[in-house]
Amino acid sequence: MAKKDLVAAAAGAAGITQVAAEKAMTAVFDAILAGVQTGEKISIQGFGTFDLKETAAREGRNPATGAPLAIAAKKTVRFKFSKATEDKMNGK
């Protein structure tokens, strides 16, 4: 499902225009990203939690040649579904 499909589904469910739904979704996504960037844990009750995971720099190997190479440190957003969402997905 692409963003435009998600916007259309949200607009239909909420009974609002697609333009309003897209503005609302963009605002929510921006707020989640801003919170995670500051190190905040974003929890949406009954859905899941977003948080920041930092990986340290490390040395890896090129699988083709075996030569060592440096892998830079990076930050990624991690998402974990809530127990309630996992139960819904598994038919419980």
QUIDACOR-V610394 format. One record per pair of residues at least 12 apart in sequence whose C-alpha atoms are under 10 Angstrom apart, sorted by sequence separation. I is the first residue (numbers start at 1). GAP is how many residues later the second one is. D is the distance in whole Angstrom. If there is no record, write none. Layout:
BEGIN
I_GAP_D / I_GAP_D
END
This chain:
BEGIN
6_12_10 / 7_12_8 / 9_12_9 / 10_12_9 / 39_12_7 / 40_12_8 / 58_12_6 / 59_12_6 / 60_12_10 / 7_13_9 / 8_13_8 / 11_13_10 / 38_13_10 / 39_13_6 / 57_13_7 / 58_13_5 / 59_13_9 / 4_14_9 / 7_14_6 / 8_14_9 / 10_14_10 / 36_14_7 / 37_14_9 / 38_14_9 / 39_14_9 / 57_14_6 / 58_14_7 / 6_15_9 / 7_15_6 / 10_15_9 / 35_15_9 / 36_15_6 / 37_15_7 / 56_15_9 / 57_15_5 / 58_15_7 / 6_16_9 / 7_16_9 / 35_16_9 / 36_16_6 / 55_16_10 / 56_16_7 / 57_16_4 / 7_17_9 / 33_17_9 / 35_17_9 / 36_17_10 / 55_17_9 / 56_17_5 / 57_17_8 / 4_18_8 / 7_18_8 / 32_18_8 / 33_18_9 / 55_18_6 / 56_18_7 / 3_19_9 / 6_19_9 / 7_19_10 / 32_19_9 / 33_19_10 / 54_19_7 / 55_19_6 / 56_19_9 / 54_20_6 / 55_20_6 / 53_21_8 / 54_21_4 / 55_21_8 / 3_22_9 / 53_22_6 / 54_22_6 / 52_23_7 / 53_23_5 / 54_23_9 / 52_24_6 / 53_24_6 / 54_24_10 / 51_25_9 / 52_25_5 / 53_25_6 / 51_26_6 / 52_26_6 / 53_26_10 / 50_27_7 / 51_27_5 / 52_27_9 / 50_28_6 / 51_28_7 / 49_29_8 / 50_29_5 / 51_29_9 / 49_30_6 / 50_30_7 / 48_31_7 / 49_31_5 / 50_31_9 / 48_32_5 / 49_32_7 / 47_33_9 / 48_33_4 / 49_33_7 / 47_34_6 / 48_34_4 / 46_35_8 / 47_35_5 / 48_35_8 / 43_36_10 / 45_36_10 / 46_36_6 / 47_36_8 / 48_36_9 / 41_37_10 / 42_37_9 / 43_37_10 / 44_37_9 / 45_37_8 / 46_37_8 / 47_37_7 / 48_37_8 / 37_38_9 / 43_38_10 / 44_38_9 / 46_38_6 / 47_38_6 / 48_38_9 / 37_39_10 / 43_39_9 / 45_39_9 / 46_39_6 / 47_39_9 / 36_40_10 / 37_40_9 / 45_40_10 / 46_40_10 / 36_41_7 / 36_42_9 / 33_44_9
END
